[in-house]
Amino acid sequence: KNMKTLNPSNRFVPTIALLILLTASIMVFSQLYNTTMETGKSLPVWTIVLSILPFLLGFWLYLFSARQRTHIQSLQTQIESLKMQVENFMKSQKKETSQEIRKEVIDHKILLEKIIPSTPTDDLVSYGEHLLANIAKNVEIVQGLLYLKDIQTELFKFKAGYAFYSETTPPEYREGESLAGQVAKNKKLINIDSIPEGYITILSGLGKGTPKHLIIAPILSPDNKTIGIFELASFKPFTSDHEELFSQLGRKLGEVLNVNK
């Protein structure tokens, strides 16, 4: 704000002040000279010095202020240049971020098209196996399970598996029972890291595998009811991008299964 006060009209202030000091010095010198002529005495040196000193001081201040103005103008130019650079940088970053977000959405859409089977849902076992196999092709999972809700009993029953081998069928459960049942109740995906040995066998039904990372996601109908659950295990951690992908997958599957049920 202080720099803005240095408008063109203020540039004349030092010049006017210098002219006033010059005029004052001349008047003082003239007065002293007239007094000297009237008295007939010579003009002392110190009076001459005193008469021109204000002018000399004013002239020095004038040069100093002119130099400062030039310096301030240079700083203003630099500041404006930096301001433009920052604005251009921010615009560039905003554009790149927007492009990255759009790219991420597009990538999810492409992946979903690859994952969701185009086969009919008449045979849910076959459909589920195709679904889990497609997930394994596009995302690094080593095991997968699909549960669908039985409308009559309201139990979530095992429907299909990927790389899952067990002598017994995975246990059935209701909403709120076991970890998967809790996901069904909350209608929200969970991402578990560093699962202890045996934890998957007890809570997810994926067997005694060694994967340490597990995602359990709900399949939600258009009216936001949990109609299924899918569980995916991996040796590698699932990222937030995976979470978004599988959340969208749960919604899309809910639409497909709800329409074709």
N, C-alpha and C positions, 0 to 999 in steps of 0.2 A: 504493500500500500504506500510506503514512503517513497518508493521509486516512481510511482505514478504521479507524485506531486511535481516531478521534474518535467513539467510540460514546457512547450516552446516559449510561452510568455515569461517564464521565470529566468530564462537565459539572459535577459536584459538587465536583471537586477544588479549583478556585479559591475556591469558597464556603467550603469547610472550612478552607482555608489562611487566608482572611481572618478567619474566626472565631477561629482559633488566635492570629493576630497581635493581634486585638482583646483576647482574653483575656490574652495576654502583656503587652500595653500597660497594661491595667487593673491587673494584678498588680504590674507595675513601679511604676506611679503610686501604687498603694496602699502598697507597701513604702516608697517615698520619703516619702509623706505621714505614715505612722506614725513613721518615723525623725525627721521634722521635728517632729512633735508631742512626741516624747519629749525631744528636745534643746531645744525651745522656739525654734528658729530658723525663720525664714521659708523657704519653698521657693523655690530659685532658678529663674529663668525657663528657663534652659538645660536644667534637669532635666525640666521640664514638656515642653519641646520634644522632648527625647530620648525621653521616655516615650511620646509619641503619634506620633513620627516613623515607627516601624515600621508602625503601623496606617495612617497616611496613605499610606506607600509601598505597602503591601499593597492598600489600597483603589484606588490608581491602577493597580496591576498587574491588579487584578480587572476594572476597567473596560476596560483595554486588551485583556485576554484575551477578555472578552465581545465586544468589537468585532471581534477577530480571528476568533472563532468564527462570528460572523454573516457575516463576509466569506468565510470558508472554506466555509460552508454554501451561500452564494450561488454560489461557484465550482463546488462540487460539482453544484449544480442545473444550471448552465450546461454543465458537462462532460457530464452525463447527457443533456441536451437535444441537444448536438452529437453525442454517441455514437449517439443514436436517429436523428438526421438522416443520419449517415454510413451506418448500417446500412440505412436505408430506401433511400438512394441506391444502395448496392451491390446490394441486392435488385432495384431497378428496372433497373440496368444489366445485371445478370445475366439478367433476364427479357427485356430488349430484345435482348441478344446471342443468346439462345436462339431468340427469334422470328425474328431475321435469318437465323440458320443454317437454321432450318426453312424459311423463305421461299426461301432460296437453293437448298435441296434440291428444293423443290417446283417452282421455276422451271426447274431443270435437267430435271426429269422431264417438265414440259410441253414444253420445247424438244425433248427427245429424241423425244417422241411426234409432234411436227410434222416432225422431220427424217427419221426412219426411214420409208422408203416402206412403204405397206401392200400394194403390188403383189407378186405372186409373184416368187421369185428364179430361176425357170426361165431367163429371159433376163437373164444377169448384166450385159450391156452396158446394157440398158434400165434395169435396177434401179440400176446405178451412176450413170447419168445423172440419174435421178430423185433419188437420194441427194444428189449434189453440188448439184443445182438447189435442193433443199430447204434445204441448208446456206446457200447464197447468199441465199435469201429471209429467213432468220432471223438470219444473222450476216454482217457486212460482209466478204465475200471477193470477189476479182475473178477468181481462177483456182483450179482444183482438179483433182486427178488421183486416180484410184483404181487400185491395183495389187492383184491377187490371186495367191496362190501356186499354181503348177502342181504338183500332188502328184507326178507322174511325174518331171519334170525338176528340181523344187525351185527353179525360177526364179520370181521375182516379175514378172508380165507386166502390161503396161498393159491395163486393161479399160474404163475410161470417163474422160471429161474434161468439164470445165466451162469455157467461154470459152477453150478451148485450141485453137490452130490451128498446125499444123506439117506440113511436107511429109513428114517422116519420123516413124515411130512411136517413142515414147520408149524408151530402151534397157532391156533386161531386166537383172536383177541377182540375185545370191544374197545370203543373209544375210551381213552384214559388208562387202559391196561397196558403195561409194558411201555417201553420208550416209543415204539411205533404207534401205539394206541394214544399216547400223549400228543404226538404230532397230529394224529387224526382229530383229536379233540381241539387242539389249538389252531389247526388249519395253517400251520407255519412250519416251514422247512427248518431242520437243524443240521448243523455241520459239526461233527465230532472229530477231534484230533487225538492222536496218541491213545488209542483204545487199548486197555490192558488185555493180556492174553485171556481168552475165554469170554470176554465181555460180549463179543458179537454173537457167540453161540447162545448165550443166555437171553440177551435182550432183542436180538434182531433176527435170529434164525438163519444166519448166513453160514453156520458151521464153525469148524475149528480152523479156519484159515488164519493166516498171519497178517492180513492187511491191518493197518493202524488208523486208517481214515475212512470215515463213514458219513454218508449223507442220507437222511431219511426225509422224503418229500411227500406232501399230500397231493392227491388228485382231486381237484375241486370242480364241482359242477357249476354251470352258469348261475345257479341260485346259491352258490357258496356253501354247498354241502360236501363233506368229504366222502367220496365214493370209492376211493382207493388209496393205496400207499405204494411207493416204490423205494427200495433201499439199494444203495450203490456203495461198494467198497473199493478202495484203491490203496496202492502202496505210496502214492504221492498225495500231498495235501490238496484239498479242494479250495479253490480261491473264491473270492466274492463274485467273480465273473461266472464261475460254475454255479454258485448259489442262485444268481439271477437267471441263468439258463434253465436250471431245473425247476425253479419256481414258475417260469413261463411254460415249461413243458407240462407241469402239473395242471395248469389252466387249460392248455390246448387239449390235453388228453381228456380232461373233464368234458369239454365241448364235444369231442369225437365220440366218447363212450356214452354220453347223455343222449346224443342225437340217434345213435345206432342201437341203443339198448332195447 
